[in-house]
Amino acid sequence: MMNAIYSYERYFAPAGRILVGVFFLLAGVGKVMGIAGTAAYITSVGLPAGTALAWLAGIFLIATGASLITGFKAKDSACLLAVYTLLVSFLFHAPNTWDADPSQQMAFMKNMAILGGLLVMTAHLKR
């Protein structure tokens, strides 16, 4: 039984890290490929310098996603992505928007689930 558990840990932990990494890498590529739309969305919530923030977010997501995929500095990237996910959840999908747009609640809850996975990674990945 212990060998089976070790096998799960051996294969499932990297698979989860890679899947979450791909999620963020593709999100970053999407932001960069649609920089004008990303900038407009950032500006729509009242943040300044939408284009600069869009580029920063896209590059950040590509770099940290690639880090999770490759395993290089993955613990640090998971921690940074946890902070990023919490921040963007409250900036773009805040509970005060749920009545006007119920899909924002689903986006917020999805982000909280991803945040949970990132926190587990941060706690358990080796340096």
N, C-alpha and C positions, 0 to 999 in steps of 0.2 A: 504494500500500500504506500509506503514512504517513497519508493522509487517512482510510482505514478505521480505523486504530488510533486516531486522534484522535476519530473518531465514537464508537467504543466507549467511550473515556474520558469523552467529553462526556455520554453518556447513561447508561452503566452505573454510573459512580461515584455520581451523584445517586440512581439507582434503588436501588442497594445501601444507601445511607444512609437512604433513605425506608423501605425494607423492614425494616431493623434498627430504625429508629425506631418503626415500627408495632408490631413485636414487643414492645418495651419499654413503649410507651404502653398497649397492650392488657393487658400483664402488670400494670401499675399500676392500671388500671381494675378488673381482676379482684381485685386485693388490696383495693382500697377497697370494692368491691361485696360482698365476702365478708370483711369486716374481722374478724369473730369467728373464722372458720376460719384466717385468716392469723395472727392473734394466738395462737391455740392451737398452731399449727405452730411458731411462733417460740419459744413457751414450752417446747414439747416437747423442744427441743434444749438447754434450760437457760439460755436468755437471759432476762434480767429485762425487765419493762415491755413485755410482748408487744403490748398494744394500741397503746401509743405508737410502738413500733418498726414495727408494721404500718402505721400512718398515715404515718409518715415514709417508709417504703419505697414505699408507694403513691404518695404525692405526688412523691417523688423520681423514680420511674419515669415518671410522667405528664409531669413537667416536662422531663426529659432526653430522653424519647422524642419529645415535641413539638419540642424543640430540633433533634434530628436530622432530623425530617420537614421543618421549615421552613428548616433551614440556619443559623439564628441561634445563634451560639456553639456550633456543632456539634462543633468540635474539642475544646473544653472538655468538652462533654457526653460525647463518645466516650471521653475519658480517664477521666472520673468513672465512667462505666458499666463501663469495664474494671476499675477498682479494685473496684467493687461486685460485679461478676460473679466476680472472683477470690475475694473475701471470702465471698460466699454459697455458692460452690462448696465451699469447705472447711468452712464452718459446717453446711451442710445435706446435702451429698452426699460427705462425706469418704471417702477410700479405706478407712478402717477400718470402714465400714458396708457395703461391697460384698458380703461373705460372707453377712451376714444378709439383705440385700435387693439382689439383683443389678441391679435397675432403677436403683439409685443410681449405679452405674458408668456407665450410659448417660446419666443426667442430668448427671453430672460431665463426661463427654466432650463432650456437647452444649454445655455451658457453656464448655469449653476452645475449641471451634470458634468460638463466638460471641466469646469473648475475643480470639481471633486476628483476627477481622474488626474488632473495636473497636480493636485495636492498629494495624492497617493504616490505619484511618480516622484515628486520632490522629496517625500519622506523615505522612499525605498531605493531610489537609484543610487548607485555608487559614484563617488567622485572620481 
